[in-house]
Amino acid sequence: MMKYTSADYYNFASEIYLACKGIGTNEQRILNVITKCTVEDLFQVNRTYYASYGMSLIRLLENQTSGNFQKLICGSFEGRYQYWARKIREAVKGRGTDERVLIELILMANAEDMAAISEEYFRMTQMDILDDISDDIARKADWAKLLRGWISQTRYARGTQQQDADALYTAAKGSGTDENVFIRILCSSTKEEFSQICDIYANKHKKTLRQTIAKEFFGKSEKAFLLAHDSLLSSVNGCCYIIRDAIKGIGTRDRSLINVSVLFRDRHNQLIHEVYTQYGSLAKDIKGDTSGWYKKTLLQMWKAQ
């Protein structure tokens, strides 16, 4: 996407003003702005709108729209890390912790993302994100241990790919699984070294590390460790896993679908279609599971026509 100037942001703000002026709302005009901009650009449009018209753009859109369409477009203007931190807080402090959404929001964050989220979370709540989450999740569950490790992730090149591949195999061998070995390697490996670990593992043991994780872990822990595996290899792989899981489960998990679309469509909409082919057609899955302007927005945001 191109770099925009302050004048461009004013023009985008004017487009939205005109889209909402008068009787009815021109949804497509709003979508045209969203699809031209990154999340950071849209945050600037939001600020420009307030400076130009003396009112909140998000409040305007809340009054003009409804349902999942509203959540999708309003979230797009909030700011990436403001939205990310708020959704983590909601997942923890809502009516019962939404553990599946929390797993996704934490494990899709790389080290840079996690630092920015933690800063925004503290600004928002005056609480440390690790402490706040730890107070609300099962301390002994494998997935909860992984989340705490991921929040504190420290990645560095160790040069121990062969030893790490062997350690993972040993950790999964026999009765019981040593989840701490998986957590240590998932939360400290660089993307490049983890890819090499996976290659060594597959070549030596004739099965992928992902297949081993699916066999060794169950329920929410299976989802968490698979997502950590996929996200560490490639963030776009993690997005595909979340979208497929949100669409093809029992009922659409719209919270997950909206979150991943708001946070990652500008990072991955050029690659996601090719990667998603391992599950099928992204456009077909969206069309088959959503409707109305919600469907149209998802398709246009992901360029899945």
Summary of the structure (lengths in Angstrom):
residues: 305
radius of gyration: 20.5
end to end distance: 18.5
largest distance: 68.3
contacts: 966
relative contact order: 0.10
helix: 73%
strand: 0%
